[in-house]
Amino acid sequence: MGFELFLQNILNPPVLMFLLGLVAVLLKTELEVPQPLPKLFSLYLLIAIGLHGGYELSKSGINFEVFKVLLLAMFMAIVVPIYAFFILRLKLDVYNAVAIAATYGSISAVTFITAGSFLNSLGQSYGGYMVAAMTLMESPAIVIALILLSIFAKANNNSQIIWSEVFRESFLNPSVYLLMGTLIIGFLGGEKGWKAVEPLFGTLFKGMLAFFLLDMGIVAGRRIAEIKKVGTFLLAFGIFLPLFNAFVGIILAKLFGLFKGDAFMFSVLCASASYIAVPAAMRLSVPEANPSLYVTMSLTITFPFNIAIGIPIYYYFINWLWG
């Protein structure tokens, strides 16, 4: 069963498109997705997942199940960057430990979307409120990481944290704003609103995801050479911390009685790492940190690992536990 899930995930067209882009760079072809199309694909995916999530949330309503999922999401978004920071401090300075901890405490919307596509290919679904959980998990890690920085930075540090900018970057960065806004629109529009936009944001979704992952494969391929910069410790961290986070998420989901599809998507959120929102915030708030470490780790180690291997692994264990 495990190999079948792995094969099904790898043979999923969007995942194959990611690998196609990655291999294109390794073979030194001139394949590229012209700008500004990648930004358009990003906007499309965020709008599509937000609208559909809001529609699903309007169907389910705000109930105890929804509150439970959101509470677990907030818990993991706060706890993960804390223990990640102390693990990283074994080898790194405060600044790089803070930046990487924030990266792994936050989430990847594209990993979430790819996991949803994988789940749908198995004929299963998840609650639309998981989109709200995803949105909630994006920002807290930035704030927690900067609190850690203010506590553990050396006394002779002359840089100041401008908290108004931190909170603005955390809660009003474009991806969070767009997800929250479209989630509300989808919720208010309900079934009638979703039916009006479904031809664009529902039917074409997988095709646009394939285009986006092709570009992500090209971007990841161009950064592969930078993996040697992160060293063995960070390479292992980029694989084993997501696995650990996913299994913590699975255990919590089982203890709190989440539905099977929701448990899977929650574990994927716990395992993913940000390569868009948090790096942008870290460049602003922690300029002392080295972007080639935290961006390379999230984009060229954790993201491909989750897309190709992690997703079927998480589903295999959830399928085994839930039956």
Sequence and secondary structure as in RCSB ss.txt:
>XXXX:A:sequence
MGFELFLQNILNPPVLMFLLGLVAVLLKTELEVPQPLPKLFSLYLLIAIGLHGGYELSKSGINFEVFKVLLLAMF
MAIVVPIYAFFILRLKLDVYNAVAIAATYGSISAVTFITAGSFLNSLGQSYGGYMVAAMTLMESPAIVIALILLS
IFAKANNNSQIIWSEVFRESFLNPSVYLLMGTLIIGFLGGEKGWKAVEPLFGTLFKGMLAFFLLDMGIVAGRRIA
EIKKVGTFLLAFGIFLPLFNAFVGIILAKLFGLFKGDAFMFSVLCASASYIAVPAAMRLSVPEANPSLYVTMSLT
ITFPFNIAIGIPIYYYFINWLWG
>XXXX:A:secstr
 HHHHHHHHHTSHHHHHHHHHHHHHHTT      TTHHHHHHHHHHHHHHHHHHHHHHHH S HHHHHHHHHHHH
HHHHHHHHHHHHHTTTS HHHHHHHHHHHHS  HHHHHHHHHHHHHTT    THHHHHHHHHHSHHHHHHHHHHH
HHS TT      HHHHHHHHHSSHHHHHHHHHHHHHHHHHHHHHHHHHIIIIITHHHHHHHHHHHHHHHHHHHGG
GHHHHHHHHHHHHHHHHHHHHHHHHHHHHHTT  HHHHHHHHHHHH   SSHHHHHHHHH TTS HHHHHHIIII
IIHHHIIIIIHHHHHHHHHHHH 
